[in-house]
Amino acid sequence: MTEHNRLSPAVPWVEVVATEADWDEADPDLLTAMLSQLVLIRTFEEYVLELARAGLIHGPAHSSIGQEGGAVGSILSLTSADTVNGSHRGHHQFLAKVLAHVEPKGIDPRREFSAEVRAVLLRSMAEICGLDRGFSHGRGGSMHLQLKEAGAIGTNAIVGGGVPLAAGSAWAHRQAGTDAVAVTYFGDGAANIGSTLETLNLASAWRLPLCFFIENNQYAVSTSVREATGEPRLSARGPGFGIPSWKVDGMDPLAVHLAMREALAHMRAGRGPAVIEADVYRYFHQNGPFPGSAFGYRTKEEEREWRDRDPIAQLSGHLLRRGVLTASEIEATTERAKALMSGIGDELVEPVPGGKPGQRRIRPEEWPDPDFADVGVRGDLGEFAGARFADRADFTGAVAEQRFIDAVAGVMARRMATDDTIVVMGEDVHRLNGGTNGATKGLKEAHPDRVLGTPISENAFAGLGGGIALDGRYKPVVEFMYADFMWVAADQLFNQIGKARHMFGGDGEVPFVLRSKVAMGTGYGSQHSMDPAGIFATSAGWRIVAPSTPFDYVGLMNSALRCKDPVVVLEHVDLYASTGDGPVDDLDYCIPVGRAAVRRSGSKITVLTYLAMTNYVLEAVASGGVDAEVIDLRWLDRASVDWDTIGESVRKTNNVLIAEQGAVGTSYGGWLADEIQRRYFDWLDGPVHRLTGGEASPSISKVLERAAIAKGEEAAAKLDEITGY
């Protein structure tokens, strides 16, 4: 007879219910602070919808009206050192955090609101309207709200996109030796997305002080939670990952507060992450001022039932019952909040001159300057003040022939020994004597708490690294075994890390280094071979480094680690076993951002190339006797291309070939050729020539793989075709 043994979760999963006794025992100052925040946030959101209805908000207005109890109840227990982020529907969480920051003792609803409260509400409304005085000068708008000094590290328009970033914040809190925690707010839709599930696992494995706060508002746009998952009690996700979980009525702010208090005690004691699911309800549709029933996916009866449990009404009832406030005092609080929002509105909008009665517009002086559009995509490199620069020609230290991979491991060992803010993470980087290629050899033994072997979850650990970078106390170096894996983490790399500086106003630093290898020619096939340079070059925010010699690798990695922008450092398997000049003892120099290297002088044609293709081109030029000038680009992003060196060469040769190994469709040379032809049209004797691989990704077959990529033979043939030598 088969035996069945019932299994139970290894961690608690409980529902928290606030009783009448809890309400009676609650500190009156806590309850009045809750009321002030609830009323201010509700009134703020109502004014947002008023502006949206008038067409004065460009883009979406995702109202949180009805959901305020979850945000206020959970955030009042936090300090300014604790960090929170949220989703596209994040006004209430952001406002609760910044209001608690400017009034840490709570806002007394019987008094006039302070100048500090007015200031953060004004700047929040300005940001949502896309105006210059907003926190991000209008770039973030409704879905990207950030005020780091308040611990509000940024709401996020990508469903689940902010969850891994919050894990990075939690890791930094713990690594710094504090008891601060991070809270990531997301909805029922994000509870099913890969980035969230990957981060649940990673946070549990690493015991991070991270609270996953699920606002289960019952609908992802119009799809109900019961349609989207077989287990609509979303806090059930927690025990599956070994995370203690609490379920609570989010319309009851005191119940949420009690649940968060228990979760905080768990996290601050160093016992790892927590999950809280709060059942809430958005009174309006996904976006705009109409209820869900207007779109047919909810009934008016359902909406009425939830409104009957309104968090402000529930709290007000207990305040009246206990005699903490009178009905007139509560009403006066609401009227003061409405007057405050009206005054803020008058500062931002005005009647349309000559328009219809009641017609308004944004005051023209509030808009940002159009010239600000591209400012802050990357930093100004001011962090390189005082750096010691050197290149091979002027390097005064001892050099010796060394393997490329030894330069990779050597410079990382040097930097980690001299900079205790560097943390390395990736799959197997802590094992196999330095990972799969030996790039992290000896690092785990020397720095056990800063070399982190990760689960196979690129989205989660790339985002976690991004969160560490945005925190600013540590510099993450994230390794992807193969460049193709960047697509697995594309949201974190391109939507989050690459856009963060610009999206939040242009001032925030993002000191993040991504290492990955190009593996063409190894037989690993279509999903382990790509060259991602062309993709990164067309994605704003990233800097791209492509070293081709041991000496260059040391100087370029030092620059990447010093840089306050995200930098992808591309490596090529063909180079790992190669040898060349490298520094013997001096591993502290930088190669300037934006400086290419002329590997061979010539007068008939300029060849622009990078990574392993540099050596193949040099071999082809030498064997064919071509009078070519070969330039190793080294820095590939738009902001860092060495136009001085390229321009000088083009004016001399009047002929250009861009040579690379990768597939034509994602090639780096496409945009570069266009730029060269526009910049140097008058000096070119013909169109810019290009050498790439084929259209297909490299196959595993040795013959087909070789046919799909470009190497020395193809370079020689192309040069012969162009020059006729």
HUBEL-V940430 format. One record per helix or strand of 3 or more residues. SS is the DSSP state (h for helix, s for strand). FROM is the first residue (numbers start at 1). LEN is the number of residues. If there is no record, write none. Layout:
((SS & FROM & LEN) (SS & FROM & LEN))
This chain:
((s & 13 & 4) (h & 20 & 6) (h & 28 & 26) (h & 68 & 8) (s & 83 & 4) (h & 91 & 12) (h & 115 & 14) (h & 141 & 3) (h & 148 & 3) (s & 152 & 4) (h & 163 & 13) (s & 182 & 6) (h & 190 & 3) (h & 194 & 13) (s & 210 & 7) (h & 225 & 4) (h & 236 & 5) (s & 245 & 5) (h & 253 & 16) (s & 274 & 6) (h & 292 & 4) (h & 300 & 8) (h & 311 & 12) (h & 327 & 22) (s & 349 & 3) (s & 360 & 3) (h & 364 & 3) (h & 370 & 3) (h & 382 & 3) (h & 392 & 3) (s & 399 & 5) (h & 404 & 15) (s & 422 & 5) (h & 443 & 4) (s & 451 & 3) (h & 458 & 14) (s & 475 & 6) (h & 483 & 5) (h & 490 & 8) (h & 500 & 4) (s & 512 & 7) (h & 533 & 5) (s & 543 & 4) (h & 550 & 13) (s & 567 & 6) (h & 573 & 4) (s & 579 & 5) (s & 597 & 4) (s & 605 & 5) (h & 613 & 12) (s & 628 & 5) (h & 643 & 11) (s & 656 & 4) (h & 669 & 11) (h & 681 & 3) (s & 689 & 3) (h & 702 & 7) (h & 712 & 12))
